[in-house]
Amino acid sequence: MLTHLDSNGRANMVDVTAKAVTAREAVAEAKVHMRPETLRMIQQGGHPKGDVFAVARIAGIQAAKRTHELIPLCHPLLLTSVKVELQPEGDDCVRIEARCKLAGQTGVEMEALTAASIAALTIYDMCKAVDKGMTIEGLRLLEKHGGKSGHWQAPV
């Protein structure tokens, strides 16, 4: 059942008034593929714009907090934790993992996905002058906890 549609098929924000407040958490990932020399430049701190990972981490955190401004039917949430981790994977990829938590009446999947995607886009923005061929792939929800549906984990 699509919960963002009313009985007439019109889009509407889901009413969560009667839902119980529970601890909720979601984890999402994205990957940015680039030339090996681009990743080396990031890792060695040689990027002229500064610390690419630090800027991407802050962008992801900020994006999670503003998800409701970007996705029309998302509720504004009082996130209690947002963590964005960036790790090199091989010699040509950065893996981003975003984890969002709160105690609330609706889940944080969209916030985690938004954080991962904006962190990836920030890496692209900061490095596009040296590597326009970068690709962003694999944006997906890895895991969620809490709410009526309980625990869910992506297949390996």
C-alpha positions in Angstrom: 0.0 0.0 0.0 1.3 3.4 -0.9 0.9 5.5 2.2 1.5 8.9 0.5 -1.7 8.7 -1.5 -5.1 9.4 -0.2 -8.3 7.4 -1.1 -8.6 9.6 -4.3 -5.0 8.9 -5.4 -3.8 12.4 -4.4 -0.4 12.9 -2.7 -0.5 13.7 0.9 1.8 13.7 4.0 1.2 10.6 6.1 -0.5 11.4 9.5 1.8 10.0 12.2 0.0 11.6 15.1 -1.2 8.2 16.6 2.1 6.4 16.0 4.2 5.6 19.1 7.5 7.3 19.6 10.2 4.7 19.3 14.0 4.6 18.7 14.6 4.5 15.0 17.8 4.2 13.0 18.7 3.9 9.3 22.0 3.3 7.5 22.6 4.0 3.8 25.5 3.9 1.5 26.8 5.3 -1.8 30.0 4.9 -3.7 32.0 7.4 -5.8 34.3 5.9 -8.4 37.2 8.0 -9.6 40.6 7.7 -11.2 43.2 6.4 -8.8 45.2 9.6 -9.0 42.1 11.5 -7.8 41.7 9.3 -4.8 45.5 9.6 -4.0 45.2 13.4 -4.2 42.3 13.3 -1.7 44.1 11.0 0.7 47.3 12.9 0.6 45.6 16.2 1.4 46.7 17.8 -1.9 43.3 19.0 -3.1 43.4 22.8 -3.6 39.9 23.2 -2.2 40.9 21.5 1.1 39.9 18.4 3.0 37.4 16.7 0.6 36.2 14.1 3.2 35.6 16.7 5.9 33.6 18.9 3.6 31.6 15.9 2.2 30.9 14.7 5.8 29.6 18.1 6.8 27.5 18.3 3.7 26.0 14.9 4.4 25.1 15.8 8.0 23.5 19.1 6.9 21.6 17.4 4.1 20.1 14.8 6.6 18.8 17.7 8.7 17.2 19.3 5.7 15.7 16.3 4.0 12.1 17.5 4.6 13.0 20.7 2.6 14.1 18.6 -0.4 11.6 15.7 -0.5 8.1 17.1 -0.5 6.2 14.6 1.7 8.9 14.0 4.3 8.3 15.0 7.9 10.7 17.5 9.5 12.5 15.3 12.1 14.5 16.1 15.2 17.5 13.9 14.5 19.5 12.9 17.6 22.5 11.6 15.6 23.9 11.8 12.1 27.2 10.1 11.3 28.7 10.2 7.8 31.8 8.0 7.3 33.9 8.1 4.2 36.4 5.3 3.4 38.6 4.6 0.4 37.7 1.2 -1.1 40.4 -0.1 -3.4 42.4 2.5 -5.3 39.6 4.2 -7.2 36.5 4.3 -5.0 35.2 6.1 -1.9 32.4 4.3 0.1 30.1 6.6 2.1 28.0 5.3 4.9 25.4 7.5 6.6 23.7 6.6 9.8 20.8 8.6 11.2 19.0 8.1 14.6 16.1 9.6 16.5 13.3 8.9 18.9 10.2 9.6 16.9 7.0 8.6 15.1 8.5 8.0 11.6 11.6 6.5 10.2 14.8 8.0 9.1 15.5 6.1 5.9 15.2 9.2 3.7 17.5 11.2 5.9 20.2 8.5 5.7 19.8 8.2 1.9 19.9 12.0 1.5 23.1 12.2 3.6 24.9 9.6 1.6 23.8 11.1 -1.8 24.7 14.7 -0.9 28.1 13.6 0.5 28.7 11.8 -2.8 27.7 14.8 -4.8 30.0 17.0 -2.7 32.9 14.8 -3.5 32.0 15.1 -7.2 31.7 18.9 -6.9 35.0 19.3 -5.2 36.9 17.0 -7.6 35.2 17.6 -10.9 38.0 20.0 -12.1 40.4 17.1 -12.0 38.1 14.2 -12.8 34.9 14.8 -14.7 34.5 11.1 -15.3 33.7 10.2 -11.7 30.5 8.1 -11.2 28.2 7.8 -8.2 26.7 4.4 -7.8 25.1 2.0 -5.4 22.9 4.5 -3.3 20.9 2.2 -1.2 19.4 1.6 2.2 21.5 -1.0 4.1 19.5 -1.3 7.3 16.7 0.2 9.4 15.6 -0.4 13.0 12.5 0.7 14.8 8.9 1.4 14.1 6.1 -1.0 13.3 8.1 -2.9 10.7 11.0 -3.5 13.1 14.4 -4.5 11.8 15.2 -4.7 8.1 18.5 -5.4 6.5 19.5 -5.4 2.8 20.5 -8.7 1.3 24.2 -9.2 1.1 
